[in-house]
Amino acid sequence: MSLSTRLSTRLSALAASVALVAAVTGPVAAAATATSAAALPAAPGPTVNLVTNPGFELPAPNLSDWGSIPGWSCTGGPAEAAVTTTAPHGGTSALTVTPANADSTGECAQTVAVQPDTTYTASAWVRGNFVYLGATGTGRDVAPAWTETTGGGWQQLTTRFTTGPNAHSIRLYVHGWYQQGPFSVDDVHVDGPAPTPAVPAGSVPTTDKVVFFTVDDGWQRTPEAEKFIAEHHLPITAFPLPMPAGTDPGFFQRATAVPGSSVQDHSVSHSDLSKLTPEQQQIEICDARDALTRLFGTAPVVFRPPYFAWNADTLQAAANCGIRTVLTADADFSWGASNIWHPGTLQPGADLAR
């Protein structure tokens, strides 16, 4: 059967049966692009602050969790942690945490992408009694920095750590102590080399006469799509937004049950990232990563930019979130379109958006 005939057949079958699943692409797409990115040498970049929303200045994206602190996950949620504008250390805002009960320390944390065998300096300005700053997952034990009291003013906590040979991310945290009242945090840093930017890809290097179909978002989910995937043992890579994924996580767990399947990153709000600042792009990618990790247990390493729109800032923001590959497409067949974004016919390994 010719490639064009097989393509027509597969397009018809998938359009009828899989068009409403969150995302469909061959396992080779994610695996090959991730492998090509992992094969690149990790050259240390300039020293930068790797923390997402370090000054608590940025608003939550549309479709984010209600009451969320962009970039941060707080144990008590909006009942304990809130962004305030009262006497911040810098800028216009700071984070104030009021533990809800005697059993809470009011911890807020985020995942920060790091490089193995590399030294980083973590710091934060804090206000309150018994406030702690530390990192876990470094690969080597490191004691937190803490203060008994800041005397009502701001005090900087600082700690340094060197990651182990297998560390690619750490969990940065700040918290108070039991029954010690509210505390505030501002201007948080993890200073170290910038990760190598993620690798952009619109196709998979292969000589096999195959193409890969991708359907994003996840707002519409059908039992017919789920049945088709299961009956045909299709390994798929899903790119759902956090809100529909959180609304029906069981669907995505079942849809990605075939070995070789996975759930990957598609941003929080489906915004055109090329129109956002680097800091806003990092929130979109990192917050989606965190939400999907909580839901499905595995951190994404591939990012599909909404509308296939990206720039150099997207590649760096994705890398700062632990993403290795920014996957676009070679062609778009959605909503009746028929666009191929390169000269000639479809080539083996092309990624087709549907």
CORTA-V70817 format. One record per residue. N is the residue number from 0. RES is the residue in three letters. PHI is phi in whole degrees, -180 to 180 (NA if undefined). Layout:
BEGIN
N:RES:PHI
N:RES:PHI
END
This chain:
BEGIN
0:MET:NA
1:SER:-73
2:LEU:-62
3:SER:-64
4:THR:-67
5:ARG:-62
6:LEU:-62
7:SER:-62
8:THR:-63
9:ARG:-68
10:LEU:-61
11:SER:-64
12:ALA:-65
13:LEU:-73
14:ALA:-62
15:ALA:-79
16:SER:-113
17:VAL:-126
18:ALA:-64
19:LEU:-103
20:VAL:-73
21:ALA:-58
22:ALA:-165
23:VAL:-135
24:THR:-156
25:GLY:-64
26:PRO:-62
27:VAL:-65
28:ALA:-60
29:ALA:-70
30:ALA:-66
31:ALA:-71
32:THR:-68
33:ALA:-65
34:THR:-66
35:SER:-64
36:ALA:-71
37:ALA:-67
38:ALA:-76
39:LEU:-71
40:PRO:-68
41:ALA:-90
42:ALA:-89
43:PRO:-58
44:GLY:-97
45:PRO:-66
46:THR:-73
47:VAL:-139
48:ASN:-89
49:LEU:-91
50:VAL:-73
51:THR:-84
52:ASN:52
53:PRO:-68
54:GLY:-105
55:PHE:58
56:GLU:-97
57:LEU:-93
58:PRO:-75
59:ALA:-69
60:PRO:-64
61:ASN:-59
62:LEU:71
63:SER:-76
64:ASP:-61
65:TRP:-61
66:GLY:78
67:SER:-75
68:ILE:-99
69:PRO:-51
70:GLY:86
71:TRP:-124
72:SER:-121
73:CYS:-112
74:THR:-60
75:GLY:-91
76:GLY:62
77:PRO:-63
78:ALA:-69
79:GLU:-116
80:ALA:-107
81:ALA:-151
82:VAL:-82
83:THR:-124
84:THR:-111
85:THR:-87
86:ALA:48
87:PRO:-69
88:HIS:-72
89:GLY:-144
90:GLY:67
91:THR:-115
92:SER:-140
93:ALA:-147
94:LEU:-97
95:THR:-118
96:VAL:-118
97:THR:-118
98:PRO:-52
99:ALA:-75
100:ASN:-154
101:ALA:-69
102:ASP:-98
103:SER:-114
104:THR:-99
105:GLY:68
106:GLU:-72
107:CYS:-125
108:ALA:-147
109:GLN:-153
110:THR:-90
111:VAL:-122
112:ALA:-74
113:VAL:-135
114:GLN:-108
115:PRO:-65
116:ASP:51
117:THR:-134
118:THR:-95
119:TYR:-130
120:THR:-116
121:ALA:-105
122:SER:-150
123:ALA:-161
124:TRP:-93
125:VAL:-131
126:ARG:-144
127:GLY:141
128:ASN:-108
129:PHE:51
130:VAL:-107
131:TYR:-122
132:LEU:-133
133:GLY:-160
134:ALA:-143
135:THR:-120
136:GLY:79
137:THR:-75
138:GLY:92
139:ARG:-141
140:ASP:-62
141:VAL:-142
142:ALA:-75
143:PRO:-72
144:ALA:-88
145:TRP:-156
146:THR:-137
147:GLU:-72
148:THR:-161
149:THR:-101
150:GLY:63
151:GLY:89
152:GLY:-107
153:TRP:-95
154:GLN:-137
155:GLN:-91
156:LEU:-102
157:THR:-140
158:THR:-145
159:ARG:-119
160:PHE:-148
161:THR:-115
162:THR:-72
163:GLY:-80
164:PRO:-68
165:ASN:-115
166:ALA:-85
167:HIS:-122
168:SER:-156
169:ILE:-130
170:ARG:-107
171:LEU:-89
172:TYR:-138
173:VAL:-133
174:HIS:-159
175:GLY:-95
176:TRP:-138
177:TYR:-61
178:GLN:59
179:GLN:-109
180:GLY:83
181:PRO:-68
182:PHE:-145
183:SER:-126
184:VAL:-138
185:ASP:-156
186:ASP:49
187:VAL:-86
188:HIS:-132
189:VAL:-129
190:ASP:-95
191:GLY:-177
192:PRO:-68
193:ALA:-68
194:PRO:-63
195:THR:-61
196:PRO:-54
197:ALA:-62
198:VAL:-95
199:PRO:-80
200:ALA:-151
201:GLY:-119
202:SER:-156
203:VAL:-112
204:PRO:-63
205:THR:-162
206:THR:-100
207:ASP:-68
208:LYS:-83
209:VAL:-136
210:VAL:-132
211:PHE:-123
212:PHE:-106
213:THR:-131
214:VAL:-128
215:ASP:-108
216:ASP:88
217:GLY:95
218:TRP:-70
219:GLN:-110
220:ARG:-130
221:THR:-125
222:PRO:-64
223:GLU:-64
224:ALA:-65
225:GLU:-60
226:LYS:-65
227:PHE:-61
228:ILE:-63
229:ALA:-67
230:GLU:-66
231:HIS:-98
232:HIS:52
233:LEU:-84
234:PRO:-75
235:ILE:-128
236:THR:-115
237:ALA:-96
238:PHE:-121
239:PRO:-84
240:LEU:-75
241:PRO:-60
242:MET:-67
243:PRO:-65
244:ALA:-64
245:GLY:-72
246:THR:-70
247:ASP:-143
248:PRO:-63
249:GLY:-61
250:PHE:-60
251:PHE:-72
252:GLN:-65
253:ARG:-72
254:ALA:-68
255:THR:-109
256:ALA:-78
257:VAL:-68
258:PRO:-52
259:GLY:96
260:SER:-87
261:SER:-164
262:VAL:-111
263:GLN:-125
264:ASP:-89
265:HIS:-138
266:SER:83
267:VAL:-85
268:SER:-115
269:HIS:61
270:SER:-85
271:ASP:-74
272:LEU:-66
273:SER:-66
274:LYS:-101
275:LEU:-106
276:THR:-71
277:PRO:-56
278:GLU:-66
279:GLN:-68
280:GLN:-62
281:GLN:-64
282:ILE:-63
283:GLU:-57
284:ILE:-79
285:CYS:-67
286:ASP:-67
287:ALA:-65
288:ARG:-56
289:ASP:-65
290:ALA:-63
291:LEU:-70
292:THR:-65
293:ARG:-62
294:LEU:-75
295:PHE:-120
296:GLY:86
297:THR:-132
298:ALA:-76
299:PRO:-63
300:VAL:-126
301:VAL:-123
302:PHE:-125
303:ARG:-103
304:PRO:-71
305:PRO:-56
306:TYR:61
307:PHE:59
308:ALA:-96
309:TRP:-156
310:ASN:-146
311:ALA:-61
312:ASP:-63
313:THR:-62
314:LEU:-64
315:GLN:-73
316:ALA:-61
317:ALA:-62
318:ALA:-62
319:ASN:-64
320:CYS:-101
321:GLY:84
322:ILE:-85
323:ARG:-99
324:THR:-134
325:VAL:-104
326:LEU:-101
327:THR:-103
328:ALA:-161
329:ASP:-94
330:ALA:-154
331:ASP:-131
332:PHE:-118
333:SER:-85
334:TRP:52
335:GLY:83
336:ALA:-73
337:SER:-148
338:ASN:-115
339:ILE:-117
340:TRP:-93
341:HIS:-160
342:PRO:-64
343:GLY:85
344:THR:-86
345:LEU:-61
346:GLN:-108
347:PRO:-55
348:GLY:91
349:ALA:-66
350:ASP:-101
351:LEU:-111
352:ALA:-85
353:ARG:-137
END
